[in-house]
Amino acid sequence: MEHNSTNIKRLQNYCLGKPLAYEARPFGEFPICYRLMGKIFAQFHPESNFFRITLKCKPDKAEIYRSLFPGIIVRGYHCPPVQQPYWNTINLELFDDMELLLQMIDEAYMAVADSFSRKAKAELAALSELEYILSEQLTDDFLALYDKLYCGQEEKERVDLQKYKDEKLNLNNILQDLLVVYSKGEAVACAALKMLDEERAEIVHLYTEPAFAGLDLEAEIVRRLEAKAQIRGYKWCLIRIDKSDKASADPAAEAFDIYKKAGYRLKTDDGLYPDLSDAIYMERKI
């Protein structure tokens, strides 16, 4: 297969076109990884001197491909031995059947999807109906959801509304990546990344419309923003929860459990926000 921008773009777009798939860079610049609900199904090396793709597979099918293309399709070259039966690495310089390659990507995606529990499969189906739009600039839809988040908190006397009105005027300067989620063209959820320092980013302004709160949508939003933070080179993601929020005060509460399930752990206040001494911070190495 010729190493050119057309083939590279086609493979990238095909991976991203799978329902609920998104890009991540957990190992550095390369490989470019494609995840489904946090699980990798493809790892793509688009370099001219190492044109490869490693795909998740079921062991029996993987052996068939290796026998059909000896030396061209091999066990996942970088995987631990125990994982190698479940991954195939294809040398794209020597493999020239694009349609078969796309079929193997389909199978890689399904190998991950089929491994999910019944509950996770139901979440996958529901979350796949939504559209996830990342932007580096403020949009009207993001601002509308931002207002809903903090106006709702004002009614509960949980925040200083003027502080957030002031911050709103400066959002373009303090936020790096903004995610808005749409259902049938209507914005229903949002969150953003905020730089803390060279190694740490904070996930802020996380809001979902009440009708979508039971979809595990918050966890999907966090996964996608973590992936974006990795691409930007951050090592840690943090989330702040106000102690006055019942969800953060009770470790068994739903919101706390969402972040804990995603791998976040409690940390002490290290002075990130000196004026918010009643805040709880959770962090995760990404």
Secondary structure, DSSP 8 states (H G I E B T S, - for coil): ---SHHHHHHHHHHHHTSTTEEEE-TTSSSSEEEEETTEEEEEEEEETTEEEEEEE--HHHHHHHHHHSTTTEEE-TTS-TTTGGGEEEEETTT---HHHHHHHHHHHHHHHHHTS-HHHHHHHHHHTTSEEEEESS--HHHHHHHHHHHHHHHHTT-S-HHHHHHHHTTHHHHEEEEEEEEETTEEEEEEEEEE-SSSEEEEEEEEE-GGGGGGTHHHHHHHHHHHHHHHTT-SEEEEEEETTSHHHHSTTSHHHHHHHHTT-EEE---SSSTT-TTEEEEEEE-
